[in-house]
Amino acid sequence: MNFQHAITRLPGSNFAEGLTTAQMGSPDYSLTLHQHQAYCQALQQCGLQLTELGPLEDYPDSTFIEDVAVLLPGCAVITRPGASSRQGEIEQIRPLLSERFPRLEAIQAPGTMDGGDICEAGSHFFIGISHRTNEEGARQLAAILGSLGFTASTVDIRQEREILHLKSGIACLEGGRLVLIPSLSGRAEFVGWPRVVTTEEEAYGANCVQVNDFVLMASGFPRLQKDLLDLGYHPLVLDMSEYRKMDGGLSCLSLRY
Ligand code: CIR
């Protein structure tokens, strides 16, 4: 959880043309940019050095940059996004990651993977099998993780109607405590893990992210915010309304390492 850098990508003017199931209306572009700026400032407040990439008009979902790579100590894994409209995004990040990481790996066909399905929990990784990440992608990532001394297990979320990616419904905070939505909290995969469970109404809040001493979380979830404060975490609250309309959240707007 100790990060020094983050990579973000500005949303393009056609951000509203990206994929979504949310039915919450169309995002307002100037508010989208404003929220992105606040997000970047929050990362800097957490002590991160930021690389802010320019918008990619060919890829309206490309601001959700977390989906194109999984960053590990000394190794970047380029994913193979499960949505065909997003697959070209990986070529736009490869040069930068090959400069920054001594080892570069890539998920190969027929494997698919979105970074939003990968949840780091200390030396263990939960890999969501979703409508974006398949078993073969998970198998390839688990092999790379194993070579670095990490363990991995899969969590099939294809029947979880409320979430697009695993990390839409789970976060791992400092100390190995999981934040879980109610439907995931009952799953055998998480038995034995300390946890905070959101209410149904606050499920979107589960997509929070620990960045050094702070937990970035979306605004509008007072109960979760209080639970985190009571447990000694330091929530940094950000308005994510426009990203939520596009099925996105806090974790997906940056790659952290
Ligand atoms: C998509 O459907 O791919 C984007 N509209 C949202 C991606 C959000 N990414 C994430 O949660 N990791």
py3Dmol code that shows the C-alpha trace and the ligand (Angstrom):
import py3Dmol

protein = """\
ATOM      1  CA  MET A   1       0.000   0.000   0.000  1.00  0.00           C
ATOM      2  CA  ASN A   2       3.053   2.186  -0.053  1.00  0.00           C
ATOM      3  CA  PHE A   3       2.927   3.983  -3.368  1.00  0.00           C
ATOM      4  CA  GLN A   4       5.186   6.661  -4.791  1.00  0.00           C
ATOM      5  CA  HIS A   5       3.760   7.189  -8.272  1.00  0.00           C
ATOM      6  CA  ALA A   6       0.445   7.285 -10.046  1.00  0.00           C
ATOM      7  CA  ILE A   7      -0.482   7.431 -13.713  1.00  0.00           C
ATOM      8  CA  THR A   8      -3.763   9.026 -14.736  1.00  0.00           C
ATOM      9  CA  ARG A   9      -5.365   9.841 -18.066  1.00  0.00           C
ATOM     10  CA  LEU A  10      -7.601  12.839 -18.696  1.00  0.00           C
ATOM     11  CA  PRO A  11     -11.095  11.977 -19.892  1.00  0.00           C
ATOM     12  CA  GLY A  12     -11.691  12.920 -23.533  1.00  0.00           C
ATOM     13  CA  SER A  13     -14.527  15.117 -24.749  1.00  0.00           C
ATOM     14  CA  ASN A  14     -16.448  11.987 -25.826  1.00  0.00           C
ATOM     15  CA  PHE A  15     -16.278  10.445 -22.357  1.00  0.00           C
ATOM     16  CA  ALA A  16     -20.077  10.101 -22.409  1.00  0.00           C
ATOM     17  CA  GLU A  17     -19.799   7.684 -25.364  1.00  0.00           C
ATOM     18  CA  GLY A  18     -18.066   5.034 -23.254  1.00  0.00           C
ATOM     19  CA  LEU A  19     -19.610   1.805 -22.054  1.00  0.00           C
ATOM     20  CA  THR A  20     -22.121   1.937 -19.247  1.00  0.00           C
ATOM     21  CA  THR A  21     -24.995   0.041 -17.671  1.00  0.00           C
ATOM     22  CA  ALA A  22     -25.666   2.626 -14.964  1.00  0.00           C
ATOM     23  CA  GLN A  23     -28.743   4.380 -16.368  1.00  0.00           C
ATOM     24  CA  MET A  24     -27.910   7.438 -14.292  1.00  0.00           C
ATOM     25  CA  GLY A  25     -27.905   9.889 -17.168  1.00  0.00           C
ATOM     26  CA  SER A  26     -25.139  11.341 -19.266  1.00  0.00           C
ATOM     27  CA  PRO A  27     -22.053  12.769 -17.566  1.00  0.00           C
ATOM     28  CA  ASP A  28     -21.404  16.490 -17.709  1.00  0.00           C
ATOM     29  CA  TYR A  29     -17.983  16.949 -19.287  1.00  0.00           C
ATOM     30  CA  SER A  30     -16.858  20.041 -17.420  1.00  0.00           C
ATOM     31  CA  LEU A  31     -17.845  18.446 -14.097  1.00  0.00           C
ATOM     32  CA  THR A  32     -16.054  15.263 -15.196  1.00  0.00           C
ATOM     33  CA  LEU A  33     -12.864  17.272 -15.719  1.00  0.00           C
ATOM     34  CA  HIS A  34     -13.310  19.098 -12.450  1.00  0.00           C
ATOM     35  CA  GLN A  35     -13.704  15.815 -10.557  1.00  0.00           C
ATOM     36  CA  HIS A  36     -10.661  14.413 -12.312  1.00  0.00           C
ATOM     37  CA  GLN A  37      -8.592  17.384 -11.219  1.00  0.00           C
ATOM     38  CA  ALA A  38      -9.733  16.942  -7.615  1.00  0.00           C
ATOM     39  CA  TYR A  39      -8.848  13.248  -7.832  1.00  0.00           C
ATOM     40  CA  CYS A  40      -5.344  14.044  -9.100  1.00  0.00           C
ATOM     41  CA  GLN A  41      -4.863  16.597  -6.344  1.00  0.00           C
ATOM     42  CA  ALA A  42      -5.922  13.995  -3.780  1.00  0.00           C
ATOM     43  CA  LEU A  43      -3.309  11.563  -5.082  1.00  0.00           C
ATOM     44  CA  GLN A  44      -0.689  14.284  -4.716  1.00  0.00           C
ATOM     45  CA  GLN A  45      -1.930  14.974  -1.203  1.00  0.00           C
ATOM     46  CA  CYS A  46      -1.247  11.301  -0.481  1.00  0.00           C
ATOM     47  CA  GLY A  47       2.366  11.923  -1.481  1.00  0.00           C
ATOM     48  CA  LEU A  48       2.312  10.511  -5.003  1.00  0.00           C
ATOM     49  CA  GLN A  49       4.218  11.831  -7.965  1.00  0.00           C
ATOM     50  CA  LEU A  50       1.761  12.065 -10.802  1.00  0.00           C
ATOM     51  CA  THR A  51       2.109  11.339 -14.510  1.00  0.00           C
ATOM     52  CA  GLU A  52      -0.968  12.818 -16.168  1.00  0.00           C
ATOM     53  CA  LEU A  53      -1.492  11.466 -19.684  1.00  0.00           C
ATOM     54  CA  GLY A  54      -3.495  13.273 -22.336  1.00  0.00           C
ATOM     55  CA  PRO A  55      -6.956  12.188 -23.477  1.00  0.00           C
ATOM     56  CA  LEU A  56      -7.454   9.516 -26.143  1.00  0.00           C
ATOM     57  CA  GLU A  57     -10.440  10.505 -28.227  1.00  0.00           C
ATOM     58  CA  ASP A  58     -10.536   7.081 -29.905  1.00  0.00           C
ATOM     59  CA  TYR A  59     -11.109   5.429 -26.550  1.00  0.00           C
ATOM     60  CA  PRO A  60     -13.825   7.118 -24.484  1.00  0.00           C
ATOM     61  CA  ASP A  61     -13.257   4.727 -21.543  1.00  0.00           C
ATOM     62  CA  SER A  62      -9.503   5.257 -21.436  1.00  0.00           C
ATOM     63  CA  THR A  63      -9.614   7.516 -18.382  1.00  0.00           C
ATOM     64  CA  PHE A  64     -10.346   4.257 -16.495  1.00  0.00           C
ATOM     65  CA  ILE A  65      -6.653   3.552 -16.833  1.00  0.00           C
ATOM     66  CA  GLU A  66      -6.502   0.969 -14.061  1.00  0.00           C
ATOM     67  CA  ASP A  67      -8.036  -1.558 -16.437  1.00  0.00           C
ATOM     68  CA  VAL A  68      -5.075  -1.694 -18.835  1.00  0.00           C
ATOM     69  CA  ALA A  69      -2.350  -2.900 -16.481  1.00  0.00           C
ATOM     70  CA  VAL A  70      -1.568  -4.598 -13.197  1.00  0.00           C
ATOM     71  CA  LEU A  71       1.459  -3.067 -11.528  1.00  0.00           C
ATOM     72  CA  LEU A  72       3.589  -5.285  -9.302  1.00  0.00           C
ATOM     73  CA  PRO A  73       6.992  -4.760  -7.701  1.00  0.00           C
ATOM     74  CA  GLY A  74       9.414  -4.530 -10.625  1.00  0.00           C
ATOM     75  CA  CYS A  75       6.890  -5.924 -13.081  1.00  0.00           C
ATOM     76  CA  ALA A  76       4.048  -4.439 -15.110  1.00  0.00           C
ATOM     77  CA  VAL A  77       1.458  -6.747 -16.629  1.00  0.00           C
ATOM     78  CA  ILE A  78      -0.385  -5.317 -19.623  1.00  0.00           C
ATOM     79  CA  THR A  79      -3.923  -6.668 -19.581  1.00  0.00           C
ATOM     80  CA  ARG A  80      -6.120  -7.674 -22.492  1.00  0.00           C
ATOM     81  CA  PRO A  81      -9.368  -5.778 -21.829  1.00  0.00           C
ATOM     82  CA  GLY A  82     -12.516  -7.818 -22.053  1.00  0.00           C
ATOM     83  CA  ALA A  83     -14.512  -5.181 -23.957  1.00  0.00           C
ATOM     84  CA  SER A  84     -13.472  -5.025 -27.605  1.00  0.00           C
ATOM     85  CA  SER A  85     -13.884  -1.232 -27.694  1.00  0.00           C
ATOM     86  CA  ARG A  86     -11.131  -0.986 -25.066  1.00  0.00           C
ATOM     87  CA  GLN A  87      -8.554  -3.427 -26.398  1.00  0.00           C
ATOM     88  CA  GLY A  88      -6.591  -0.748 -28.287  1.00  0.00           C
ATOM     89  CA  GLU A  89      -5.975   1.149 -25.041  1.00  0.00           C
ATOM     90  CA  ILE A  90      -3.144  -1.193 -24.097  1.00  0.00           C
ATOM     91  CA  GLU A  91      -0.891  -0.017 -26.942  1.00  0.00           C
ATOM     92  CA  GLN A  92      -1.191   3.501 -25.561  1.00  0.00           C
ATOM     93  CA  ILE A  93       0.309   2.545 -22.202  1.00  0.00           C
ATOM     94  CA  ARG A  94       2.906  -0.042 -23.224  1.00  0.00           C
ATOM     95  CA  PRO A  95       5.787   2.402 -24.030  1.00  0.00           C
ATOM     96  CA  LEU A  96       5.471   4.223 -20.708  1.00  0.00           C
ATOM     97  CA  LEU A  97       5.351   1.026 -18.664  1.00  0.00           C
ATOM     98  CA  SER A  98       8.298  -0.471 -20.509  1.00  0.00           C
ATOM     99  CA  GLU A  99      10.298   2.634 -19.569  1.00  0.00           C
ATOM    100  CA  ARG A 100       9.269   2.461 -15.937  1.00  0.00           C
ATOM    101  CA  PHE A 101       9.377  -1.282 -15.199  1.00  0.00           C
ATOM    102  CA  PRO A 102      12.291  -3.674 -15.709  1.00  0.00           C
ATOM    103  CA  ARG A 103       9.957  -6.589 -16.437  1.00  0.00           C
ATOM    104  CA  LEU A 104       6.990  -6.270 -18.767  1.00  0.00           C
ATOM    105  CA  GLU A 105       4.454  -9.075 -19.172  1.00  0.00           C
ATOM    106  CA  ALA A 106       1.192  -9.199 -21.080  1.00  0.00           C
ATOM    107  CA  ILE A 107      -1.968 -11.262 -20.885  1.00  0.00           C
ATOM    108  CA  GLN A 108      -2.207 -13.256 -24.103  1.00  0.00           C
ATOM    109  CA  ALA A 109      -5.249 -14.381 -26.116  1.00  0.00           C
ATOM    110  CA  PRO A 110      -7.529 -16.137 -25.419  1.00  0.00           C
ATOM    111  CA  GLY A 111      -7.028 -14.642 -21.971  1.00  0.00           C
ATOM    112  CA  THR A 112      -8.884 -11.439 -21.163  1.00  0.00           C
ATOM    113  CA  MET A 113      -8.464  -9.212 -18.145  1.00  0.00           C
ATOM    114  CA  ASP A 114      -9.441  -5.798 -16.831  1.00  0.00           C
ATOM    115  CA  GLY A 115      -7.291  -4.391 -14.027  1.00  0.00           C
ATOM    116  CA  GLY A 116     -10.463  -3.579 -12.094  1.00  0.00           C
ATOM    117  CA  ASP A 117     -10.833  -7.290 -11.399  1.00  0.00           C
ATOM    118  CA  ILE A 118      -7.515  -7.549  -9.587  1.00  0.00           C
ATOM    119  CA  CYS A 119      -7.529  -6.868  -5.857  1.00  0.00           C
ATOM    120  CA  GLU A 120      -4.225  -6.849  -4.027  1.00  0.00           C
ATOM    121  CA  ALA A 121      -4.487  -7.955  -0.418  1.00  0.00           C
ATOM    122  CA  GLY A 122      -0.930  -7.982   0.907  1.00  0.00           C
ATOM    123  CA  SER A 123       0.881 -11.003  -0.464  1.00  0.00           C
ATOM    124  CA  HIS A 124      -2.346 -12.451  -1.841  1.00  0.00           C
ATOM    125  CA  PHE A 125      -4.336 -11.375  -4.881  1.00  0.00           C
ATOM    126  CA  PHE A 126      -8.040 -11.922  -5.476  1.00  0.00           C
ATOM    127  CA  ILE A 127      -8.776 -12.187  -9.180  1.00  0.00           C
ATOM    128  CA  GLY A 128     -12.361 -11.612 -10.239  1.00  0.00           C
ATOM    129  CA  ILE A 129     -13.759 -13.781 -12.997  1.00  0.00           C
ATOM    130  CA  SER A 130     -16.201 -11.376 -14.581  1.00  0.00           C
ATOM    131  CA  HIS A 131     -17.727 -10.549 -17.924  1.00  0.00           C
ATOM    132  CA  ARG A 132     -14.366  -8.855 -18.668  1.00  0.00           C
ATOM    133  CA  THR A 133     -11.781 -11.185 -17.084  1.00  0.00           C
ATOM    134  CA  ASN A 134     -11.852 -14.858 -18.002  1.00  0.00           C
ATOM    135  CA  GLU A 135     -10.368 -18.007 -16.429  1.00  0.00           C
ATOM    136  CA  GLU A 136      -7.469 -18.056 -18.866  1.00  0.00           C
ATOM    137  CA  GLY A 137      -6.531 -14.446 -18.088  1.00  0.00           C
ATOM    138  CA  ALA A 138      -6.688 -15.295 -14.391  1.00  0.00           C
ATOM    139  CA  ARG A 139      -4.510 -18.370 -14.907  1.00  0.00           C
ATOM    140  CA  GLN A 140      -1.852 -16.332 -16.726  1.00  0.00           C
ATOM    141  CA  LEU A 141      -1.801 -13.613 -14.076  1.00  0.00           C
ATOM    142  CA  ALA A 142      -1.654 -16.169 -11.252  1.00  0.00           C
ATOM    143  CA  ALA A 143       1.449 -17.694 -12.887  1.00  0.00           C
ATOM    144  CA  ILE A 144       3.153 -14.286 -13.072  1.00  0.00           C
ATOM    145  CA  LEU A 145       2.170 -13.548  -9.477  1.00  0.00           C
ATOM    146  CA  GLY A 146       3.552 -16.924  -8.397  1.00  0.00           C
ATOM    147  CA  SER A 147       6.893 -16.111 -10.024  1.00  0.00           C
ATOM    148  CA  LEU A 148       7.052 -13.010  -7.817  1.00  0.00           C
ATOM    149  CA  GLY A 149       6.176 -14.883  -4.625  1.00  0.00           C
ATOM    150  CA  PHE A 150       2.506 -13.863  -4.443  1.00  0.00           C
ATOM    151  CA  THR A 151      -0.468 -16.170  -4.071  1.00  0.00           C
ATOM    152  CA  ALA A 152      -3.749 -15.786  -5.950  1.00  0.00           C
ATOM    153  CA  SER A 153      -7.297 -17.075  -5.884  1.00  0.00           C
ATOM    154  CA  THR A 154     -10.285 -16.418  -8.089  1.00  0.00           C
ATOM    155  CA  VAL A 155     -13.704 -15.038  -7.212  1.00  0.00           C
ATOM    156  CA  ASP A 156     -16.418 -15.649  -9.782  1.00  0.00           C
ATOM    157  CA  ILE A 157     -18.588 -12.532  -9.894  1.00  0.00           C
ATOM    158  CA  ARG A 158     -20.480 -13.267 -13.099  1.00  0.00           C
ATOM    159  CA  GLN A 159     -23.723 -13.703 -11.147  1.00  0.00           C
ATOM    160  CA  GLU A 160     -23.172 -10.529  -9.117  1.00  0.00           C
ATOM    161  CA  ARG A 161     -25.492  -8.219 -10.984  1.00  0.00           C
ATOM    162  CA  GLU A 162     -24.551  -5.017  -9.163  1.00  0.00           C
ATOM    163  CA  ILE A 163     -20.870  -4.944 -10.031  1.00  0.00           C
ATOM    164  CA  LEU A 164     -18.886  -4.702 -13.232  1.00  0.00           C
ATOM    165  CA  HIS A 165     -15.510  -5.597 -11.756  1.00  0.00           C
ATOM    166  CA  LEU A 166     -14.436  -7.331  -8.566  1.00  0.00           C
ATOM    167  CA  LYS A 167     -13.112  -4.057  -7.176  1.00  0.00           C
ATOM    168  CA  SER A 168     -16.493  -2.423  -7.731  1.00  0.00           C
ATOM    169  CA  GLY A 169     -17.440  -4.432  -4.639  1.00  0.00           C
ATOM    170  CA  ILE A 170     -14.266  -4.910  -2.630  1.00  0.00           C
ATOM    171  CA  ALA A 171     -11.225  -2.981  -1.473  1.00  0.00           C
ATOM    172  CA  CYS A 172      -8.350  -4.053   0.717  1.00  0.00           C
ATOM    173  CA  LEU A 173      -7.170  -1.459   3.226  1.00  0.00           C
ATOM    174  CA  GLU A 174      -4.091  -1.176   5.414  1.00  0.00           C
ATOM    175  CA  GLY A 175      -3.846  -4.080   7.811  1.00  0.00           C
ATOM    176  CA  GLY A 176      -5.534  -6.443   5.375  1.00  0.00           C
ATOM    177  CA  ARG A 177      -9.044  -5.296   6.181  1.00  0.00           C
ATOM    178  CA  LEU A 178     -11.505  -5.781   3.355  1.00  0.00           C
ATOM    179  CA  VAL A 179     -14.335  -3.417   2.514  1.00  0.00           C
ATOM    180  CA  LEU A 180     -17.069  -5.601   1.034  1.00  0.00           C
ATOM    181  CA  ILE A 181     -20.535  -5.152  -0.391  1.00  0.00           C
ATOM    182  CA  PRO A 182     -23.144  -7.325   1.374  1.00  0.00           C
ATOM    183  CA  SER A 183     -23.409  -9.935  -1.384  1.00  0.00           C
ATOM    184  CA  LEU A 184     -19.650 -10.529  -1.411  1.00  0.00           C
ATOM    185  CA  SER A 185     -19.325 -10.581   2.369  1.00  0.00           C
ATOM    186  CA  GLY A 186     -21.035 -13.958   2.534  1.00  0.00           C
ATOM    187  CA  ARG A 187     -18.701 -15.588   0.046  1.00  0.00           C
ATOM    188  CA  ALA A 188     -16.458 -18.450   1.166  1.00  0.00           C
ATOM    189  CA  GLU A 189     -13.478 -16.816  -0.576  1.00  0.00           C
ATOM    190  CA  PHE A 190     -13.315 -14.122   2.106  1.00  0.00           C
ATOM    191  CA  VAL A 191     -13.792 -16.229   5.240  1.00  0.00           C
ATOM    192  CA  GLY A 192     -11.284 -15.254   7.905  1.00  0.00           C
ATOM    193  CA  TRP A 193     -10.514 -11.812   6.500  1.00  0.00           C
ATOM    194  CA  PRO A 194     -11.212  -8.824   8.751  1.00  0.00           C
ATOM    195  CA  ARG A 195     -13.797  -6.655   7.105  1.00  0.00           C
ATOM    196  CA  VAL A 196     -16.121  -3.688   6.939  1.00  0.00           C
ATOM    197  CA  VAL A 197     -19.371  -4.462   5.172  1.00  0.00           C
ATOM    198  CA  THR A 198     -21.252  -1.639   3.487  1.00  0.00           C
ATOM    199  CA  THR A 199     -25.014  -1.354   3.560  1.00  0.00           C
ATOM    200  CA  GLU A 200     -26.900  -2.108   0.336  1.00  0.00           C
ATOM    201  CA  GLU A 201     -27.497   1.626  -0.080  1.00  0.00           C
ATOM    202  CA  GLU A 202     -23.794   2.389   0.274  1.00  0.00           C
ATOM    203  CA  ALA A 203     -22.500  -0.421  -1.946  1.00  0.00           C
ATOM    204  CA  TYR A 204     -20.887   1.970  -4.425  1.00  0.00           C
ATOM    205  CA  GLY A 205     -18.682   3.216  -1.565  1.00  0.00           C
ATOM    206  CA  ALA A 206     -16.894  -0.145  -1.411  1.00  0.00           C
ATOM    207  CA  ASN A 207     -14.795   0.955  -4.371  1.00  0.00           C
ATOM    208  CA  CYS A 208     -12.422   2.900  -2.169  1.00  0.00           C
ATOM    209  CA  VAL A 209      -8.654   2.791  -2.299  1.00  0.00           C
ATOM    210  CA  GLN A 210      -5.923   3.000   0.291  1.00  0.00           C
ATOM    211  CA  VAL A 211      -3.154   5.308  -0.857  1.00  0.00           C
ATOM    212  CA  ASN A 212      -0.420   5.531   1.736  1.00  0.00           C
ATOM    213  CA  ASP A 213      -1.936   7.139   4.867  1.00  0.00           C
ATOM    214  CA  PHE A 214      -5.322   7.911   3.327  1.00  0.00           C
ATOM    215  CA  VAL A 215      -8.348   6.067   2.025  1.00  0.00           C
ATOM    216  CA  LEU A 216      -9.819   7.726  -1.042  1.00  0.00           C
ATOM    217  CA  MET A 217     -13.566   7.217  -1.000  1.00  0.00           C
ATOM    218  CA  ALA A 218     -16.566   8.549  -2.861  1.00  0.00           C
ATOM    219  CA  SER A 219     -18.771  11.163  -1.205  1.00  0.00           C
ATOM    220  CA  GLY A 220     -22.318  10.337  -0.176  1.00  0.00           C
ATOM    221  CA  PHE A 221     -21.593   7.314   2.009  1.00  0.00           C
ATOM    222  CA  PRO A 222     -21.615   8.661   5.588  1.00  0.00           C
ATOM    223  CA  ARG A 223     -21.976   5.312   7.289  1.00  0.00           C
ATOM    224  CA  LEU A 224     -18.951   3.803   5.589  1.00  0.00           C
ATOM    225  CA  GLN A 225     -17.010   7.001   6.172  1.00  0.00           C
ATOM    226  CA  LYS A 226     -17.781   6.797   9.896  1.00  0.00           C
ATOM    227  CA  ASP A 227     -16.903   3.098  10.051  1.00  0.00           C
ATOM    228  CA  LEU A 228     -13.527   3.844   8.466  1.00  0.00           C
ATOM    229  CA  LEU A 229     -12.885   6.764  10.806  1.00  0.00           C
ATOM    230  CA  ASP A 230     -13.813   4.637  13.834  1.00  0.00           C
ATOM    231  CA  LEU A 231     -11.299   2.014  12.692  1.00  0.00           C
ATOM    232  CA  GLY A 232      -8.547   4.628  12.533  1.00  0.00           C
ATOM    233  CA  TYR A 233      -8.427   5.156   8.763  1.00  0.00           C
ATOM    234  CA  HIS A 234      -8.211   8.606   7.221  1.00  0.00           C
ATOM    235  CA  PRO A 235     -10.848   8.932   4.501  1.00  0.00           C
ATOM    236  CA  LEU A 236     -10.310  11.507   1.768  1.00  0.00           C
ATOM    237  CA  VAL A 237     -13.718  12.078   0.261  1.00  0.00           C
ATOM    238  CA  LEU A 238     -14.201  12.849  -3.432  1.00  0.00           C
ATOM    239  CA  ASP A 239     -17.238  13.493  -5.581  1.00  0.00           C
ATOM    240  CA  MET A 240     -17.339  10.712  -8.191  1.00  0.00           C
ATOM    241  CA  SER A 241     -20.820  11.366  -9.579  1.00  0.00           C
ATOM    242  CA  GLU A 242     -19.835  11.674 -13.252  1.00  0.00           C
ATOM    243  CA  TYR A 243     -17.626   8.557 -13.220  1.00  0.00           C
ATOM    244  CA  ARG A 244     -20.332   6.559 -11.496  1.00  0.00           C
ATOM    245  CA  LYS A 245     -22.615   7.307 -14.441  1.00  0.00           C
ATOM    246  CA  MET A 246     -20.100   5.416 -16.600  1.00  0.00           C
ATOM    247  CA  ASP A 247     -19.759   2.433 -14.214  1.00  0.00           C
ATOM    248  CA  GLY A 248     -16.425   3.727 -12.941  1.00  0.00           C
ATOM    249  CA  GLY A 249     -15.097   4.461  -9.502  1.00  0.00           C
ATOM    250  CA  LEU A 250     -12.127   5.698  -7.599  1.00  0.00           C
ATOM    251  CA  SER A 251      -9.698   2.866  -8.080  1.00  0.00           C
ATOM    252  CA  CYS A 252     -10.071   2.759 -11.865  1.00  0.00           C
ATOM    253  CA  LEU A 253      -8.871   6.318 -12.446  1.00  0.00           C
ATOM    254  CA  SER A 254      -5.225   5.609 -11.688  1.00  0.00           C
ATOM    255  CA  LEU A 255      -2.420   3.099 -11.869  1.00  0.00           C
ATOM    256  CA  ARG A 256      -0.444   3.233  -8.653  1.00  0.00           C
ATOM    257  CA  TYR A 257       2.996   1.867  -7.892  1.00  0.00           C
TER     258      TYR A 257
END
"""
ligand_1 = """\
12
CIR
C -16.144 0.242 -18.824
O -17.276 -0.252 -18.896
O -15.147 -0.373 -19.181
C -16.019 1.649 -18.271
N -17.145 2.419 -18.655
C -15.889 1.630 -16.769
C -14.642 0.934 -16.303
C -14.473 1.040 -14.832
N -13.265 0.417 -14.437
C -13.065 -0.146 -13.252
O -13.969 -0.206 -12.432
N -11.880 -0.662 -13.022
"""
view = py3Dmol.view(width=600, height=400)
view.addModel(protein, "pdb")
view.setStyle({"model": 0}, {"cartoon": {"style": "trace"}})
view.addModel(ligand_1, "xyz")
view.setStyle({"model": 1}, {"stick": {}})
view.zoomTo()
view.show()
